[in-house]
Amino acid sequence: MLHIFLKGDLQKYNPQKLRNEVLADDVRILAAWWATGVKDRQLIVNLLRKILVEIARRKREGRMKWTLRWENQKHPDLFKAALKGLKEVQQILEGEVEAKSSKKGRLP
């Protein structure tokens, strides 16, 4: 992810093709970039949004364990911006919705 991010070729970034460990690390990398005051903050928000939706999808399917813990976030504003309008995704990430839920609706 960092390599793609530094090269500016973000159209090739597809979280669906990445391993769970890479997705979790990419969340950390984006938070670090946010902390540096990078100019294009909307780009960071959009990338994080894609990743969080994919993590939520995998959690719901029981294929990934990852929990959003607000108390551990140094920059909760980043996560709030990325999750804006994604209540179900946020609930899944926070662990409020069980894995393999009977709700099989599509996530954004």
Secondary structure, 3 states (H helix, E strand, C coil): CHHHHHHCCHHHCCHHHCCHHHHHHHHHHHHHHHHCCCCCHHHHHHHHHHHHHHHHHHHHCCCCCCCCCHHHCCCHHHHHHHCCCCHHHHHHHCCCCCCCCCCCCCCC
